């Protein structure tokens, strides 16, 4: 079902987003005033309605955005150090939490990209037989089935 996540904005994924935000609230310590949440797979903005309950600082991006509140930016080709020193320098934040719903063929790129800078990574993912490969510094804190073909996972950097 994840194949539709960024192609069709429907009630199923709105419900998933609300569930996932509740899972994050329960399993992660996110400071409402000082942590930043970034979704760089935000095409249809499935998390936009809910993310403001977790943090007042959120940024929504996608290579090809469809939602008016999602800005165009390709995180896969982004020099994050430069981005952090320029665009993010005006924001005062402690930790960065990445959320998203990557397309199945981009999951590994999203994991690699998010783990370059994120304290936690929370993704809606297609189920697969083999576990997703995160860097050794990240530990899976939480996993839940959303339906027969879709899971939600929260990974946190353990050596932070």
TORMIVEX-491051 format. One record per residue (C-alpha): residue in three letters; x, y, z. Coordinates in nm, 2 decimals, padded with zeros to 4 digits, always signed. Example, Ala and Ser with C-alpha at 12.3 -4.5 7.8 and 13.67 -1.06 7.14 Angstrom:
BEGIN
<aa: ALA	u: +01.23	v: -00.45	w: +00.78>
<aa: SER	u: +01.37	v: -00.11	w: +00.71>
END
This chain:
BEGIN
<aa: UNK	u: +00.00	v: +00.00	w: +00.00>
<aa: UNK	u: +00.30	v: +00.24	w: +00.04>
<aa: UNK	u: +00.32	v: +00.27	w: -00.33>
<aa: UNK	u: +00.02	v: +00.51	w: -00.31>
<aa: UNK	u: +00.16	v: +00.70	w: -00.02>
<aa: UNK	u: +00.31	v: +00.99	w: -00.22>
<aa: UNK	u: +00.08	v: +00.94	w: -00.52>
<aa: UNK	u: -00.27	v: +00.95	w: -00.38>
<aa: UNK	u: -00.36	v: +01.16	w: -00.08>
<aa: UNK	u: -00.64	v: +00.96	w: +00.07>
<aa: UNK	u: -00.81	v: +00.91	w: +00.41>
<aa: UNK	u: -00.60	v: +00.59	w: +00.47>
<aa: UNK	u: -00.28	v: +00.78	w: +00.49>
<aa: UNK	u: -00.43	v: +01.06	w: +00.69>
<aa: UNK	u: -00.53	v: +00.80	w: +00.95>
<aa: UNK	u: -00.18	v: +00.65	w: +00.93>
<aa: UNK	u: -00.02	v: +00.99	w: +00.98>
<aa: UNK	u: -00.23	v: +01.05	w: +01.29>
<aa: UNK	u: -00.14	v: +00.71	w: +01.43>
<aa: UNK	u: +00.23	v: +00.76	w: +01.35>
<aa: UNK	u: +00.24	v: +01.10	w: +01.53>
<aa: UNK	u: +00.09	v: +00.93	w: +01.84>
<aa: UNK	u: +00.35	v: +00.66	w: +01.82>
<aa: UNK	u: +00.62	v: +00.92	w: +01.80>
<aa: UNK	u: +00.48	v: +01.12	w: +02.09>
<aa: UNK	u: +00.47	v: +00.80	w: +02.30>
<aa: UNK	u: +00.81	v: +00.66	w: +02.21>
<aa: UNK	u: +01.03	v: +00.97	w: +02.15>
<aa: UNK	u: +01.12	v: +01.27	w: +02.36>
<aa: UNK	u: +01.05	v: +01.56	w: +02.12>
<aa: UNK	u: +01.08	v: +01.91	w: +02.26>
<aa: UNK	u: +00.79	v: +02.11	w: +02.13>
<aa: UNK	u: +00.99	v: +02.44	w: +02.14>
<aa: UNK	u: +01.34	v: +02.33	w: +02.06>
<aa: UNK	u: +01.33	v: +02.03	w: +01.82>
<aa: UNK	u: +01.30	v: +02.04	w: +01.45>
<aa: UNK	u: +01.10	v: +01.79	w: +01.24>
<aa: UNK	u: +01.18	v: +01.75	w: +00.87>
<aa: UNK	u: +00.98	v: +01.55	w: +00.61>
<aa: UNK	u: +01.18	v: +01.54	w: +00.29>
<aa: UNK	u: +00.92	v: +01.30	w: +00.13>
<aa: UNK	u: +00.63	v: +01.53	w: +00.20>
<aa: UNK	u: +00.48	v: +01.53	w: -00.16>
<aa: UNK	u: +00.12	v: +01.53	w: -00.05>
<aa: UNK	u: +00.17	v: +01.66	w: +00.30>
<aa: UNK	u: +00.03	v: +01.37	w: +00.49>
<aa: UNK	u: +00.19	v: +01.47	w: +00.81>
<aa: UNK	u: +00.12	v: +01.85	w: +00.78>
<aa: UNK	u: -00.21	v: +01.84	w: +00.98>
<aa: UNK	u: -00.05	v: +01.65	w: +01.27>
<aa: UNK	u: +00.32	v: +01.76	w: +01.30>
<aa: UNK	u: +00.24	v: +02.09	w: +01.47>
<aa: UNK	u: +00.12	v: +01.89	w: +01.78>
<aa: UNK	u: +00.48	v: +01.75	w: +01.82>
<aa: UNK	u: +00.69	v: +02.05	w: +01.74>
<aa: UNK	u: +00.64	v: +02.42	w: +01.65>
<aa: UNK	u: +00.94	v: +02.39	w: +01.41>
<aa: UNK	u: +00.87	v: +02.18	w: +01.10>
<aa: UNK	u: +00.99	v: +02.18	w: +00.74>
<aa: UNK	u: +00.82	v: +01.99	w: +00.46>
<aa: UNK	u: +01.00	v: +01.92	w: +00.14>
<aa: UNK	u: +00.98	v: +01.70	w: -00.17>
<aa: UNK	u: +01.15	v: +01.68	w: -00.51>
<aa: UNK	u: +00.81	v: +01.72	w: -00.68>
<aa: UNK	u: +00.57	v: +01.87	w: -00.42>
<aa: UNK	u: +00.19	v: +01.85	w: -00.47>
<aa: UNK	u: +00.07	v: +02.02	w: -00.15>
<aa: UNK	u: +00.09	v: +02.40	w: -00.13>
<aa: UNK	u: +00.27	v: +02.39	w: +00.20>
<aa: UNK	u: +00.55	v: +02.16	w: +00.08>
<aa: UNK	u: +00.86	v: +02.33	w: -00.06>
<aa: UNK	u: +01.06	v: +02.19	w: -00.35>
<aa: UNK	u: +01.40	v: +02.06	w: -00.25>
<aa: UNK	u: +01.59	v: +01.74	w: -00.34>
<aa: UNK	u: +01.74	v: +01.61	w: -00.02>
<aa: UNK	u: +01.92	v: +01.33	w: -00.20>
<aa: UNK	u: +02.15	v: +01.58	w: -00.37>
<aa: UNK	u: +02.17	v: +01.83	w: -00.08>
<aa: UNK	u: +02.49	v: +01.93	w: +00.09>
<aa: UNK	u: +02.34	v: +01.92	w: +00.44>
<aa: UNK	u: +02.64	v: +02.08	w: +00.61>
<aa: UNK	u: +02.61	v: +02.39	w: +00.38>
<aa: UNK	u: +02.22	v: +02.38	w: +00.42>
<aa: UNK	u: +02.26	v: +02.36	w: +00.80>
<aa: UNK	u: +02.50	v: +02.66	w: +00.80>
<aa: UNK	u: +02.29	v: +02.87	w: +00.57>
<aa: UNK	u: +01.92	v: +02.81	w: +00.58>
<aa: UNK	u: +01.89	v: +02.64	w: +00.92>
<aa: UNK	u: +02.13	v: +02.88	w: +01.08>
<aa: UNK	u: +01.84	v: +03.12	w: +01.15>
<aa: UNK	u: +01.64	v: +02.85	w: +01.34>
<aa: UNK	u: +01.72	v: +02.77	w: +01.70>
<aa: UNK	u: +01.68	v: +02.40	w: +01.75>
<aa: UNK	u: +01.83	v: +02.11	w: +01.95>
<aa: UNK	u: +01.76	v: +01.79	w: +01.77>
<aa: UNK	u: +01.63	v: +01.70	w: +01.42>
<aa: UNK	u: +01.37	v: +01.43	w: +01.38>
<aa: UNK	u: +01.30	v: +01.31	w: +01.03>
<aa: UNK	u: +00.96	v: +01.17	w: +00.94>
<aa: UNK	u: +00.83	v: +01.05	w: +00.61>
<aa: UNK	u: +00.67	v: +00.81	w: +00.37>
<aa: UNK	u: +00.93	v: +00.73	w: +00.11>
<aa: UNK	u: +00.84	v: +00.56	w: -00.22>
<aa: UNK	u: +00.95	v: +00.19	w: -00.22>
<aa: UNK	u: +01.23	v: +00.25	w: -00.47>
<aa: UNK	u: +01.37	v: +00.54	w: -00.26>
<aa: UNK	u: +01.36	v: +00.38	w: +00.09>
<aa: UNK	u: +01.73	v: +00.31	w: +00.11>
<aa: UNK	u: +01.83	v: +00.65	w: -00.02>
<aa: UNK	u: +01.59	v: +00.81	w: +00.23>
<aa: UNK	u: +01.74	v: +00.61	w: +00.52>
<aa: UNK	u: +02.10	v: +00.69	w: +00.41>
<aa: UNK	u: +02.01	v: +01.06	w: +00.37>
<aa: UNK	u: +01.82	v: +01.10	w: +00.70>
<aa: UNK	u: +02.09	v: +00.92	w: +00.90>
<aa: UNK	u: +02.35	v: +01.18	w: +00.79>
<aa: UNK	u: +02.19	v: +01.44	w: +01.02>
<aa: UNK	u: +01.89	v: +01.31	w: +01.21>
<aa: UNK	u: +01.86	v: +01.22	w: +01.58>
<aa: UNK	u: +01.56	v: +01.01	w: +01.50>
<aa: UNK	u: +01.41	v: +00.87	w: +01.18>
<aa: UNK	u: +01.04	v: +00.77	w: +01.17>
<aa: UNK	u: +00.91	v: +00.63	w: +00.84>
<aa: UNK	u: +00.60	v: +00.46	w: +00.70>
<aa: UNK	u: +00.75	v: +00.17	w: +00.49>
<aa: UNK	u: +00.65	v: -00.12	w: +00.28>
<aa: UNK	u: +00.68	v: -00.45	w: +00.46>
<aa: UNK	u: +00.96	v: -00.67	w: +00.33>
<aa: UNK	u: +01.11	v: -01.00	w: +00.44>
<aa: UNK	u: +01.45	v: -00.86	w: +00.51>
<aa: UNK	u: +01.49	v: -00.59	w: +00.77>
<aa: UNK	u: +01.58	v: -00.24	w: +00.66>
<aa: UNK	u: +01.95	v: -00.16	w: +00.70>
<aa: UNK	u: +02.02	v: +00.14	w: +00.92>
<aa: UNK	u: +02.37	v: +00.25	w: +01.03>
<aa: UNK	u: +02.50	v: +00.07	w: +01.34>
<aa: UNK	u: +02.46	v: +00.39	w: +01.54>
<aa: UNK	u: +02.08	v: +00.37	w: +01.50>
<aa: UNK	u: +01.85	v: +00.14	w: +01.70>
<aa: UNK	u: +01.49	v: +00.05	w: +01.62>
<aa: UNK	u: +01.28	v: +00.18	w: +01.91>
<aa: UNK	u: +00.94	v: +00.10	w: +01.77>
<aa: UNK	u: +00.77	v: -00.09	w: +01.49>
<aa: UNK	u: +00.40	v: -00.13	w: +01.42>
<aa: UNK	u: +00.20	v: -00.29	w: +01.14>
<aa: UNK	u: -00.03	v: -00.03	w: +00.98>
<aa: UNK	u: -00.19	v: -00.28	w: +00.74>
<aa: UNK	u: -00.09	v: -00.61	w: +00.57>
<aa: UNK	u: +00.17	v: -00.45	w: +00.35>
<aa: UNK	u: +00.28	v: -00.14	w: +00.55>
<aa: UNK	u: +00.47	v: -00.08	w: +00.87>
<aa: UNK	u: +00.58	v: +00.22	w: +01.07>
<aa: UNK	u: +00.93	v: +00.23	w: +01.23>
<aa: UNK	u: +01.10	v: +00.47	w: +01.47>
<aa: UNK	u: +01.48	v: +00.46	w: +01.47>
<aa: UNK	u: +01.70	v: +00.67	w: +01.71>
<aa: UNK	u: +02.07	v: +00.74	w: +01.70>
<aa: UNK	u: +02.20	v: +00.55	w: +02.01>
<aa: UNK	u: +02.55	v: +00.72	w: +02.02>
<aa: UNK	u: +02.41	v: +01.07	w: +02.03>
END
